[in-house]
Amino acid sequence: MSPESAAHWMERCLSLAANADSATSPNPRVGCVILSPDGTVLGEGWHKRAGALHAEAEAMDQVRSRHGSDALHGATLVVNLEPCNHQGRTPPCTRDILNAGIVRVIVGMRDPNPTAAGGIDQLRSANVSVMTDVLKTRCYRFNEAFVHWQTRQVPFVTLKLAQTLDGCIATATGESQWITGKVARKLVHVWRREHDAILIGSGTARTDDPCLTVRHVSGTQPWRVILDGQGRLPGTLKIFTDEWGSKTIVVVAHESDPAYADRLQNRGGRLITAQSEGNHVALPSLIRLLGRDLNIQSLLVEAGPGLASALLKQDLVDRLRLFIAPKLIGNGLRGVEDLGVHNLDQSKVFGEYSWETVEHDQLFTGYKHPVPA
């Protein structure tokens, strides 16, 4: 298969995998396409949730149901992540591939999980032709939270900001709805369903009284994590009264005794005490706690300037998604405060970045780390 054809079908795998959301966590999002020797699509599939069939098994089942098992003999399988080579909640995909008689496998990237890795070598040892690293950068970025967790054991932190051309996230009176257009706002809900948890600070909770729910698109509701170091948020906020109490976590500093504690816990929510720095929760220890105790792999931060600036200043942001709307406010609330930068060579920079047009807005996406070679 030519590199161009391989890239085309890998894009299709990523498109299929994007149908899934955080329900796959702690597993990655994977899509698979199976082609006949003449390049006709025989079957497709994607991993829908942890514990469910892997994408390869889904696609092979579809081929069998449509064309019979013999259609798999001599076929090509395309998948964005190396087929697993271990017995977990589902059988190893390599065994199914070999038993089916598939002769060629095209892979986007190797699996960073040492328990599941080894599929490429296993297939090659059985004389299956394997092409690797097809659209590797795209595949890596697509499952970067999974990769980050496997290699660092802490959540992958994405900071989302929306501002005007002059850097304002609200007017001087606090009005912020809406800085960006409808398409940008809908995209944020897509991001929410793709993350294990959403994080906000007490200032955003008090000022905006947000729901932090997935709307406008279908998908799994992530955890809602609220930082309330001193435990002083009013119990009348939506996060304490709506139907998603069981998906709510409030993090307080030591010695805090919030009045809403009983209401939160009676509705299935969690109150967590974290290490503090003065009156604030210590952010590095919080991120480690969320990963260690709650197995949160991906964290979307929808913060005001205080929390956003603290995360940036402490170099805790792995990906910045910044919307810039074609508006000017002038005397408004800035999205980022002092970062301790006094000289240009101290500026925060990105390992990789891109710009994208989203309706009338511009979206900057910056990554702390480049994709490994």
Buried (B, 14 or more C-beta within 10 A) or exposed (E): BEEEBBBBBBBBBBBBBBEBBBBBBBBBBBBBBBBBEEEEBBBBBBBBBEEBBBBBBBBBBBBBEEBEEEBBEEBBBBBBBBBBBBEEEBBBBBBBBBEBBBBBBBBBBBBBBEEBBBBBBBBEEEEBEBBBEBBBEBBBBBBBBBBBBBEEEBBBBBBBBBBBEEBBBBBEEEEBEEBBBEEBBBBBBBBBBBBBBBBBBBBBBBBBEBBBBBEEBEBBBBBBBBBBBBBEBEBEBBBBEBEBBEBBBBBBBEEBEBEBBEBBBEBEBBBBBBBBEEEBBBBBEBBBBBBEEBEBBBBBBBBBBBBBBBBBBBEBBBBBBBBBBEBEBEEBBEBBEEBEEEEEEEEBEBEBEEEEEBBEBBBBBBBBEEBEE
